[in-house]
Amino acid sequence: MRLFLRSHRHERAWVGAPVEYWFFRTSWPSGALLVDVIHRRNEGVVELRVASWHEGKPSVHRMRRESPGTKEWDPGRVVDCDLTLHTSRGSCGPISWNLNFDVAGTMVSAPPAPWRQLGTFDLSLTSWPRAKATGHVTINGRTEALLDRSSMLCHYWGRQLPHRWLWLSANDFDRPELAVEASVLRSQVWGWQVALPPLGYGWLQDRSATHMVASPITGLVRYAPRPTGGVNISVAGLCGRWQLQAWAPDESFVELGEGIAQSLRANCLLLLPSGEALAHGTATLEVRDQEWLTTGLPTPDPVQALAAN
C-alpha cells in the first residue's frame, strides 16, 4: 500500500500518532462509498472499514488485523488496500473498488499552524475536498461505473478521538462551483482536560474565492438543532458569513462503532448572501459522542440529539 499521506511529507506531525485515519468518500445517483484505513498504534491494530449506501440501505463492513510496531509502516498493506492521492483499490466483504482520483490541488488543513504541527489538540487533519473519482465500485455483485464523480480524501491523526464531534462534507451542489466542509468538536489540550470553547473549522469554495474559518481563532463555527431534524451550522469570520442546514433520512444512518453515527445520504442547504444551494442526498454527515459507547446511538435522529446537548 502507498498511503496518500506520503504525498505531504512536509507535514511530519502525524508520524507515530496513536490514532491515524485515511479515507475517501464518493457518491453516484444510486449509492455512495466511504473507505477508512485506521491505524490504532496503541492497540497494534489496523482496520479497514467500508461504509456504503446501496439499494436504499446503509451498510458497514470491516477487516481488523494486527500490525507491526514500526512507525513508518504503511498499514494498508496489512488489510490489502491501496490508497493514495491518485488511486484506491481494495475489497471488503461484498464490496470492491478500483478508482482513480483527481484532487484538483485544493487542500484544507486544521487546526492552523502551529497548533497542528505541535499536536496541541486531540486531532489534526488535512483534506482534499474537491476531488473527482473515475473507475468502478462493485456492491453485492452490481458494478457502478464512475466518471468524474464528486469525491473527497482526508488524512487525520492525533492523540485520541475527541469526546464529541460533528462533521459535514458536501461538494455536489446544484451550483457546481460550490463546496463546503465544517466540523465542531470538543478537544483536550496536550491530553489535559482544559476549559476550552468548542473547536472547529468552516471551509467554503465558490466561483470567486476560498474561505476558511478556524474556530475560535479566526472566527466562530457553531451549531444548533434544526427544528425539523438535523442541525443548523453557522460560520462567521473575517472572510464572511454563511449558514448550513444539514439533515438525513433516519434509515440512512449507520453505526460505525466508537460512538459514531454516519449518513452518506445527507442533504445540505447552503445559505449565502448570493442565494441558496442544495446538495440533495450527496453530503456526508457524521456525529460522535463518547457516551454513546455505553448508551447506544440515540434514535431516530442522532445529529439532532447531539446538537441539542
C-alpha positions as CSV (number, residue, x, y, z in Angstrom):
1,M,0.0,0.0,0.0
2,R,1.1,3.6,-0.7
3,L,-1.0,5.7,1.7
4,F,-1.6,9.1,0.3
5,L,-0.2,10.8,3.4
6,R,3.2,10.1,1.8
7,S,2.2,12.9,-0.6
8,H,2.5,15.5,2.1
9,R,5.7,14.5,3.9
10,H,6.3,18.1,4.9
11,E,3.6,17.5,7.5
12,R,5.5,15.3,9.9
13,A,3.4,15.7,13.0
14,W,1.4,12.5,12.1
15,V,4.5,10.2,12.5
16,G,3.9,7.8,15.3
17,A,0.5,9.3,16.3
18,P,-1.5,6.9,18.5
19,V,-4.6,7.2,16.2
20,E,-4.4,7.7,12.4
21,Y,-7.1,7.6,9.8
22,W,-7.0,7.9,6.0
23,F,-10.2,7.8,4.0
24,F,-12.0,8.8,0.8
25,R,-15.7,9.2,0.0
26,T,-17.6,9.3,-3.3
27,S,-21.2,9.0,-4.4
28,W,-23.3,8.4,-7.5
29,P,-27.0,8.8,-8.2
30,S,-28.0,5.4,-6.5
31,G,-25.2,5.0,-4.0
32,A,-22.2,6.1,-2.0
33,L,-19.0,4.7,-0.6
34,L,-16.6,5.7,2.2
35,V,-13.4,3.7,2.8
36,D,-11.4,4.2,6.0
37,V,-7.9,2.8,6.8
38,I,-7.5,3.1,10.5
39,H,-4.2,2.6,12.4
40,R,-4.6,2.3,16.2
41,R,-0.9,2.1,17.2
42,N,-1.5,1.7,20.9
43,E,-3.6,-1.4,20.2
44,G,-1.3,-2.6,17.4
45,V,-4.3,-3.0,15.1
46,V,-5.1,-1.8,11.5
47,E,-8.8,-1.7,10.5
48,L,-10.3,-1.4,7.0
49,R,-13.8,0.0,7.4
50,V,-16.1,0.3,4.4
51,A,-19.4,2.1,4.7
52,S,-21.8,2.2,1.8
53,W,-25.3,3.2,0.7
54,H,-26.8,0.8,-1.8
55,E,-30.3,0.0,-2.9
56,G,-31.7,2.2,-0.2
57,K,-29.8,0.7,2.6
58,P,-26.7,1.6,4.6
59,S,-24.1,-1.0,5.5
60,V,-20.6,-1.2,7.1
61,H,-18.1,-3.9,6.7
62,R,-14.7,-4.2,8.4
63,M,-11.5,-6.1,8.5
64,R,-9.1,-6.0,11.5
65,R,-5.6,-7.3,11.6
66,E,-2.6,-7.0,13.9
67,S,0.1,-4.6,12.7
68,P,3.8,-4.4,13.2
69,G,5.1,-1.7,15.5
70,T,7.2,0.2,13.0
71,K,6.3,3.9,12.9
72,E,6.9,4.2,9.1
73,W,4.9,1.0,8.2
74,D,2.2,1.5,5.6
75,P,-0.7,0.0,7.5
76,G,-2.8,-0.5,4.3
77,R,-0.5,-3.5,3.4
78,V,-2.0,-5.3,6.5
79,V,-5.5,-5.0,5.1
80,D,-4.7,-5.3,1.4
81,C,-5.8,-1.8,0.5
82,D,-4.2,0.7,-1.8
83,L,-5.0,4.4,-1.1
84,T,-3.1,7.4,-2.4
85,L,-3.9,10.8,-3.6
86,H,-4.2,9.3,-7.1
87,T,-5.8,5.9,-6.7
88,S,-7.5,3.4,-4.4
89,R,-8.1,-0.3,-4.9
90,G,-9.3,-2.9,-2.4
91,S,-12.2,-5.0,-1.2
92,C,-14.0,-5.8,2.0
93,G,-17.0,-8.2,2.3
94,P,-19.3,-7.8,-0.8
95,I,-17.7,-4.5,-1.8
96,S,-14.7,-3.8,-4.1
97,W,-13.5,-0.7,-5.8
98,N,-10.9,0.4,-8.3
99,L,-10.8,4.2,-8.6
100,N,-8.5,7.0,-9.8
101,F,-8.6,10.4,-8.2
102,D,-8.0,13.9,-9.5
103,V,-7.6,16.0,-6.3
104,A,-7.6,19.4,-8.2
105,G,-4.9,20.9,-5.9
106,T,-7.4,22.1,-3.3
107,M,-6.3,21.3,0.3
108,V,-7.7,22.1,3.7
109,S,-5.8,21.8,7.0
110,A,-7.0,22.2,10.6
111,P,-6.2,23.4,13.2
112,P,-3.9,26.2,11.7
113,A,-0.2,26.3,12.3
114,P,1.5,26.0,14.7
115,W,-1.1,24.0,16.7
116,R,-1.4,21.3,14.1
117,Q,2.4,20.7,13.9
118,L,2.6,20.7,17.7
119,G,-0.2,18.2,18.2
120,T,-1.9,20.5,20.7
121,F,-5.4,19.2,20.3
122,D,-6.8,15.7,20.1
123,L,-6.9,15.5,16.3
124,S,-5.4,17.3,13.2
125,L,-6.4,16.9,9.6
126,T,-5.6,17.6,6.0
127,S,-8.3,17.0,3.4
128,W,-8.7,17.3,-0.3
129,P,-12.4,18.3,-0.6
130,R,-12.7,18.9,-4.4
131,A,-11.5,15.5,-5.7
132,K,-13.1,13.7,-8.7
133,A,-13.3,9.9,-8.9
134,T,-13.3,7.7,-12.0
135,G,-13.4,3.9,-12.1
136,H,-15.7,1.2,-10.8
137,V,-17.4,0.2,-7.5
138,T,-19.0,-3.2,-7.0
139,I,-21.5,-3.8,-4.2
140,N,-23.3,-7.2,-3.9
141,G,-22.4,-8.1,-7.5
142,R,-23.6,-4.9,-9.0
143,T,-21.0,-2.7,-10.6
144,E,-21.3,1.1,-10.9
145,A,-19.1,2.9,-13.4
146,L,-18.0,6.4,-12.1
147,L,-16.8,9.2,-14.3
148,D,-15.5,12.4,-12.6
149,R,-17.8,11.9,-9.6
150,S,-17.5,14.4,-6.8
151,S,-15.3,12.9,-4.0
152,M,-13.0,13.9,-1.2
153,L,-10.0,12.4,0.6
154,C,-8.8,13.0,4.1
155,H,-6.0,12.2,6.5
156,Y,-6.4,12.9,10.2
157,W,-4.3,11.9,13.2
158,G,-3.8,12.6,16.8
159,R,-3.7,11.5,20.4
160,Q,-7.3,10.2,20.6
161,L,-10.7,10.7,19.1
162,P,-12.4,13.8,20.6
163,H,-15.2,13.1,23.1
164,R,-17.7,14.8,20.8
165,W,-17.7,15.9,17.2
166,L,-19.9,16.9,14.3
167,W,-18.5,16.8,10.7
168,L,-20.2,17.7,7.4
169,S,-18.8,17.5,3.9
170,A,-20.7,18.4,0.7
171,N,-19.2,19.1,-2.8
172,D,-22.1,18.1,-5.2
173,F,-24.4,21.0,-5.1
174,D,-26.9,22.2,-7.7
175,R,-24.5,25.0,-8.1
176,P,-21.3,23.1,-9.2
177,E,-18.9,25.8,-8.3
178,L,-19.6,25.3,-4.5
179,A,-18.2,23.0,-1.9
180,V,-18.2,23.1,1.9
181,E,-16.7,21.3,4.9
182,A,-17.5,22.1,8.5
183,S,-16.6,20.5,11.9
184,V,-17.1,21.3,15.5
185,L,-15.5,19.2,18.3
186,R,-14.6,19.1,22.0
187,S,-10.9,18.6,22.5
188,Q,-8.3,18.2,25.3
189,V,-5.1,20.2,25.2
190,W,-2.0,18.1,25.1
191,G,-4.0,15.3,26.7
192,W,-5.3,17.5,29.6
193,Q,-8.8,18.5,30.3
194,V,-8.9,22.3,29.9
195,A,-11.9,24.6,29.8
196,L,-12.0,25.5,26.1
197,P,-14.7,26.7,23.8
198,P,-15.6,24.2,21.1
199,L,-13.0,24.0,18.3
200,G,-13.8,23.7,14.7
201,Y,-13.5,24.9,11.1
202,G,-15.7,26.0,8.3
203,W,-14.4,25.9,4.7
204,L,-16.2,27.2,1.6
205,Q,-15.2,27.4,-2.0
206,D,-17.2,29.3,-4.5
207,R,-16.6,30.6,-8.0
208,S,-14.5,33.6,-6.8
209,A,-12.6,32.5,-3.8
210,T,-11.9,30.1,-1.0
211,H,-12.9,31.0,2.6
212,M,-11.6,29.3,5.7
213,V,-12.6,30.0,9.4
214,A,-10.7,28.3,12.2
215,S,-12.9,28.4,15.3
216,P,-12.4,30.2,17.7
217,I,-9.1,31.5,16.3
218,T,-10.1,33.4,13.2
219,G,-13.9,33.3,13.7
220,L,-16.7,31.1,15.1
221,V,-18.3,27.9,13.9
222,R,-21.3,26.9,16.0
223,Y,-24.3,24.5,15.6
224,A,-27.8,24.2,17.0
225,P,-30.6,21.6,16.5
226,R,-32.6,22.2,13.3
227,P,-36.3,22.2,14.4
228,T,-37.4,19.8,11.7
229,G,-34.4,17.4,12.2
230,G,-30.7,17.6,11.7
231,V,-28.5,20.6,12.5
232,N,-28.0,24.2,11.7
233,I,-24.4,25.4,11.4
234,S,-23.3,29.0,11.4
235,V,-19.9,30.1,10.2
236,A,-18.6,33.7,10.8
237,G,-15.2,35.2,10.3
238,L,-13.2,37.9,8.7
239,C,-13.7,36.2,5.3
240,G,-17.5,36.4,5.6
241,R,-20.5,34.6,7.0
242,W,-22.5,31.6,5.8
243,Q,-25.0,29.1,7.2
244,L,-25.6,25.5,6.6
245,Q,-28.6,23.3,7.3
246,A,-27.9,19.5,7.2
247,W,-30.2,16.6,7.7
248,A,-30.5,13.0,6.6
249,P,-33.2,10.3,6.5
250,D,-33.4,8.2,9.6
251,E,-32.8,5.0,7.7
252,S,-29.6,6.3,6.2
253,F,-27.6,6.3,9.5
254,V,-25.2,3.5,10.2
255,E,-23.3,2.9,13.5
256,L,-19.6,2.8,12.7
257,G,-18.5,1.8,16.2
258,E,-16.6,4.1,18.6
259,G,-19.8,6.0,19.3
260,I,-20.0,7.3,15.7
261,A,-23.2,7.7,13.6
262,Q,-22.8,8.4,9.9
263,S,-25.0,9.1,6.9
264,L,-23.8,9.0,3.4
265,R,-27.1,10.3,2.0
266,A,-27.4,13.6,3.9
267,N,-28.8,16.8,2.5
268,C,-27.0,20.1,2.8
269,L,-28.6,23.5,2.2
270,L,-26.0,26.3,1.9
271,L,-27.3,29.8,2.6
272,L,-25.2,32.6,1.2
273,P,-25.8,36.4,0.6
274,S,-25.8,35.5,-3.1
275,G,-28.5,32.9,-2.7
276,E,-29.1,29.2,-1.8
277,A,-27.6,25.9,-3.0
278,L,-28.6,22.4,-2.2
279,A,-26.7,19.1,-2.1
280,H,-29.5,16.6,-2.2
281,G,-28.6,13.2,-0.8
282,T,-24.9,13.6,-1.7
283,A,-23.5,15.0,1.5
284,T,-21.8,13.1,4.3
285,L,-22.9,13.9,7.9
286,E,-21.2,12.3,10.9
287,V,-21.5,12.8,14.7
288,R,-19.8,11.2,17.7
289,D,-20.5,11.2,21.4
290,Q,-18.3,9.0,23.6
291,E,-21.3,8.4,25.9
292,W,-23.0,6.5,23.1
293,L,-20.4,3.8,23.6
294,T,-22.4,2.8,26.7
295,T,-25.9,4.1,25.9
296,G,-26.1,3.2,22.2
297,L,-26.9,5.7,19.4
298,P,-30.0,7.9,20.0
299,T,-32.8,7.3,17.6
300,P,-34.3,8.4,15.4
301,D,-32.0,11.4,14.7
302,P,-28.5,11.2,16.3
303,V,-27.5,14.5,14.7
304,Q,-30.3,16.5,16.3
305,A,-29.7,14.7,19.6
306,L,-26.0,15.7,19.6
307,A,-26.9,19.3,18.6
308,A,-29.4,19.7,21.4
309,N,-26.9,18.8,24.1
